[in-house]
Amino acid sequence: MIEVKTFTVEYELASVVFYQQIQAKDMEEAKLMVWQQQSTANIRAVTLFNDEEII
């Protein structure tokens, strides 16, 4: 059983603020997933959205 949590990541890119929901194990993994897609993004906040268990 893998425990996955949904996080909302707030980041800024070219003076525009974006929000993206990411499913990850922890906050660090959520940040890394955004940075992989947007390498120049400035991560402003990571918020736990809810807890889910995926089997």
N, C-alpha and C positions, 0 to 999 in steps of 0.2 A: 504494500500500500504506500503510495507516494502522497505526501501532504503538500498541496499546492495552495498558495494564497493569491488573491487578486489584489494588486496594488494600483493606485492611480499615481502616475509619475507626471509632475508638472515640470516642464522645461522651456527654456527660452532659446530661440533661434532667430537670428537677424531681427532682433527687437520685437518679435512676436511670441506670445506665450501659448504653448500647446499643452494639452492634457492627453495622456494615453493610458489605457488600462492594460496592465501586463500581468500575466500569470507566472509566478516564480516562487522559489522556495523561501527567499528572504529579500530584504530591501536592497542589499548589495547586488544580488542577481538581477533584480528589476532595473536598477540603474545601468548595469552593464549591458542589458538587452537594448535599452534606449541608445546608449553610446555606440553600440554596434551599428545601429541604423542611422544615427545622426552624430557623427564623431565630433562635431564642433558645438553640440548643444550644451547649454549651461543648465544643469539639473538644479531646480529651485526647491522642490519638495517631493517626498515619496510618502504616500498615505496608504495605510492598510484599508482596503475596501471591504473585504469579508474573508472568512475562512471557508475553504472547501476541501473535501477529501475526495481524491480520485483513485479508484481501484484499478 
